[in-house]
């Protein structure tokens, strides 16, 4: 009888360090995330939560270590092309087209994915079904956030990277957010959330980033700030 090897983590951070503005945000982080897993990043404003997400999205590279997807380094060009198609990115910039209808704002992204039929059900789930034909400029901040979340559902990619997803949501909106995260994980999806607000995510791993302090001023900084005429 042969023993089966445990499955590879879908995402693996291997001795990862990260720098921003000449300051170290992370040092030698090791995290493995399997299908259905969740990671919650917390920390004070400016601690690097968004920078960490951007690194996971491949927008920037670790200063040391590796980020592996299915055992392959995501910074390799051939691998990154495949990896980025797995990602659903939600940022504080909502990319809402105000002259489009609410429905068009979701369907546009769905069409780019070569998919169809998910937009209206996603809007209805997020409580925006009755506003589907309205112009997006009529939406409140909380409704715009719900629109972003509807896009996540319509596009339906396996890895969600969520930057402050509960900002502007009311109590019911946060409960909906928690629900769609739980349902995504039940299907094997992965969720990585950066937040400073409480979100209930069952059995999630937690990584708290330490506060960052202003770095010492360098000679270059002093020259930049000097009033030289």
N, C-alpha and C positions, 0 to 999 in steps of 0.2 A: 504494500500500500504506500503510495507516494503522498506526501503532504503538499497541499497547495500553498503556494506563496501568497502572502497577503497582498491585496491589490495596491498598486502604486497610488499615492495621493494624486488627486486631480491637479492640485496646486501645491507646490513645495517651495518655501522660502528657506534657503540654505546659507546660513551665516551672512545674512543680508545686512549691510550698512547703507545709510543714506545721508547725503549731505544736502544742505540748502543754504545759500549765501555764506559759504565757508564755515557753516556750523553743522555739527553732526546731530541728526535727528534720531537715527536708529543705529544701534551697534550690535552686530552679531545676532540678529533675530533668526530663530528657527521655528517655522510654523508649517504644519502639514494640514491640508484641507481636502477631505474626501467629498464625493458626491453627497449632496444634502447637508453639507456643513455650513457653518456661519461663523464669521469673525466680526467682532465689534471693536472699533477703534475709538478710544476716548482720550481726552486731554484738554488742556486749556486752549483758548484761542491763540493761534500762532505756534502751537506745539508741533505742527507738521502733519495733521491728519489728512488734509487734502493732498499734500505732497506725497504721502504714502500711497494714497489711492492712484495718483497719477503715475507713480512708479509701477504699480500693479497693472495699470492700463497700458504700459509700455511707452508713455509719453516722455519718460526720463529713465535713465539707467541707474541701477544701484552703484554706489561708489565702491562696494566690495560685495562678494558673494554672488549667488545665482537665484533667479526666480524660474522655477521649472514648471511647465505645463505638460502633463502626461510624460514626465521624465525628460523633457527637452527645454533648453534655455530659450526663453521668450525673446531675448535680444537678437537671436539669429534671424536674419531676414526672412528666410523661407518659413521658419516656425512662426514668426510674428504675424505673417500674413494669415495663417490659419487661426492663430490664437485670437486675433482681434475680432474675428467673426463669431467668437464665442461670447463676447462681452456686451453687456448692456450698461451704459454709463449714464448716471443721473447726477447732474451738477447743480450748483446754485443758480447758474445761468440757464433759464428754462427754454430758450430757443423757440418761444411761442411766436408764431406769425400772426400779428394782431388783425390783419386784413382778411385772413382766412377764417373759415368757420371752425368751430371746435372740432367737428368731425374731420375736416380736411387736415387739421393739424396732426391728427393721428394717422389718417389714411396715407398721407404723404410719406411718412416713414415706413409704413407697412408696405407700400408699393415698392420702395427702394429695396426692401428685403425680398421682394418677389412673393409676397404673401397677400392674402386677402380674406376678409370675413371676420377678422378679430376686433376691428376698431370699435364698432358700435357696442358689442357686448362688453368690451373693456371700459368704455365710457359709462355704460349703465352700471357696471359693478362699482365704479368710482363715484357714482352719484351725479354724473353729468349727462345722462341720457336725454333729459328734457332740454338741455342747452346745446345739443349736437348741431343744430342749424344756426345757432347764434354766432356772431362774430366774436373772435377770441378776445378782442379788446374790451369786451363787457365783463370779463371774468375778474373776480377778486384774486388776491394773492394766494389764498388757500385753494381756490378753484384752479388756478394755474398749476399749482403743485399737484393737484389731483390729475390734471391733464398730463403732466409728465409721467405720473405713475401709470396712467392708462397706456401710454406709449410702451412702457416696459412690458405690459401684459400683451399688447398687440404684436410687438416685435418678437417676443418670446425667445430670447437667447439664454443659454444656461448659466452664465456667470454675471451676477448683478454687482456693480460697484456703485454704491449709493452715498453721495456726499450730502450730509445733513438732510435726509429725506423727510423728516417730520417738521422742519421749519415752515411756519405759516399754516400748518394744519390744525384744525380744531380737534376736540376730543374724539369725535366720531371718525375724523380723517385719520388720526393716529391708529385707532382700532382697525380701520380698513388696511392701513399700511402693514400692521402686524399680521393681519389675516393673509394678505397676498404674499408676504414673505414666507409664512408657514406653508402655504399651498405650493409655492415654488420649490421649497425644500423637499416637500413630500414627493415631488416628481424627480428628485435628484439634483435640483438646481443648487447653486452655491450663491451665498449672499455675503458681501463684505460691506459693512456700514461704518461710516465715520460720523460721529454724532456727539453733541454736548448735551442732548436732551434724552431723557429716559425712553427707551423702546424695549418692549418685552419680546425677546427672541429666545426661545427655549433652547437650552443646551449650547448656547453660543460660546465660543472662545472669546476672551476679552484681552485686549492689549491696550494698556494706558500709556500714552506717550508722555515723557517728562516735560515739564515747562522749559522753555528755551529762554536764555538770557542774552541781552545784547552783547555781541562780540566786541573785543577791544578794537578801537579805531586804529587802522593802519595808516602808513604814510600816504598810500594812494587815496584813502578816504579823506585825509586832511587836505591833500592837494585838490581833490574834487570839490571840497567845500570852501576852499580859499577864494576870496574875492580878488581875483587877479585881473588887473586892467592893462 
